[in-house]
Amino acid sequence: MSSATVGVAVGAVLAISAVAFGFWAMLLVALFMAVGAVVGRVVEGRLDLRGVLDALRGKRTSS
C-alpha cells in the first residue's frame, strides 16, 4: 500500500469520526491510530523502542 493510500484512509477515518462523534472523539481515534501504528512497527521489527526511549532521555550512542 502506498503512503498516499494510507494517508487517504487515515483522513477518511478521522473525518468520519469527527462528523459522527465530535472533535474530542476524533482526537481519541487519532491517538489510538498512532498507538496502533507504533505497536505494529515494533512487532514488525521496523522500530527499535529502546533506541526511541534513549533518544527521548537524551542519551546518544554511536551504535
C-alpha positions as MATLAB code, in Angstrom:
seq = 'MSSATVGVAVGAVLAISAVAFGFWAMLLVALFMAVGAVVGRVVEGRLDLRGVLDALRGKRTSS';
ca = [
       0.000    0.000    0.000;
       1.418    3.385   -0.916;
       1.747    6.173    1.618;
      -0.816    8.230   -0.313;
      -3.388    5.447    0.037;
      -2.687    5.147    3.741;
      -2.988    8.920    4.128;
      -6.344    8.950    2.385;
      -7.605    6.106    4.584;
      -6.445    7.820    7.775;
      -8.021   11.086    6.682;
     -11.298    9.370    5.872;
     -11.450    7.629    9.253;
     -10.692   10.854   11.111;
     -13.226   12.828    9.063;
     -15.972   10.283    9.640;
     -15.251   10.145   13.374;
     -15.235   13.963   13.580;
     -18.589   14.247   11.814;
     -20.223   11.374   13.669;
     -18.854   11.834   17.198;
     -17.291   15.295   17.511;
     -13.871   16.811   17.923;
     -12.734   15.064   21.128;
     -13.726   11.644   19.834;
     -11.752   12.375   16.671;
      -8.671   13.158   18.779;
      -9.167    9.906   20.689;
      -9.401    7.959   17.412;
      -6.223    9.674   16.163;
      -4.409    8.766   19.389;
      -5.464    5.121   19.093;
      -4.374    5.051   15.448;
      -0.946    6.431   16.380;
      -0.514    3.905   19.195;
      -1.553    1.113   16.830;
       0.981    2.259   14.241;
       3.789    2.294   16.807;
       2.848   -1.153   18.135;
       2.690   -2.509   14.586;
       6.157   -1.207   13.751;
       7.605   -2.640   16.968;
       6.068   -6.058   16.237;
       7.396   -5.983   12.646;
      10.846   -5.068   13.920;
      10.915   -1.784   11.978;
      11.118    0.350   15.150;
      13.677   -0.030   17.940;
      11.746    1.007   21.039;
      14.873    1.079   23.211;
      16.543    3.497   20.788;
      13.488    5.768   20.812;
      13.386    5.810   24.617;
      17.116    6.549   24.794;
      16.682    9.445   22.351;
      13.834   10.854   24.432;
      16.025   10.667   27.551;
      18.839   12.499   25.769;
      21.229    9.557   25.579;
      23.279    9.339   22.403;
      25.087    6.294   21.142;
      27.226    5.622   18.106;
      25.930    2.089   17.601;
];
